[in-house]
Amino acid sequence: AVKNSTIEQNFATEKGGGLYSYKTKSTTIKNNSIKDNSSADGGGVYINHGEKFEMGYNSISSNNAIANGGGLYMDSTSNVLFQNVVKSNSAKYGGGFFIKDQFKIEDSDFLFNTSTVLNGQGGGIYTTKSYGSLDRCVFDGNMTDLSGGGLFTFLCDSIFVWNSLFHNND
């Protein structure tokens, strides 16, 4: 578990500029400031092939990924994300989050994230091959070069959006 920490100004050439977790049974990330990190995938956080992932009460800001998931790259099962503020992150796909697999996101704000490089998609969230839900989330001021300023879905089973606000995304 990573709790009550500052993860700031880190760099990885490939994955997980701030945090990297691979094939972990259970990962918990709570009450952290994750900012100004960069990598090719998962500028702030990279989670892959985990069994259970929980992320809440974090500020995830100003992270950058060249390819996928400026704030977070997540390809894991049983994912629960709640009360996160995801702001001013950037990547080609999924400026805020890049998500693959099952997820539930609640009470989170996606603000001013970008995927504005050539043919970028999913300013706030890019999700593919997923099944998930978004409840009580705010998507505001996210931008993309091509498609899905707030949310972009590709080859997904079902994505449910409830009680959420999409405002001024481009």
Disulfide bonds with the S-S distance in Angstrom:
none
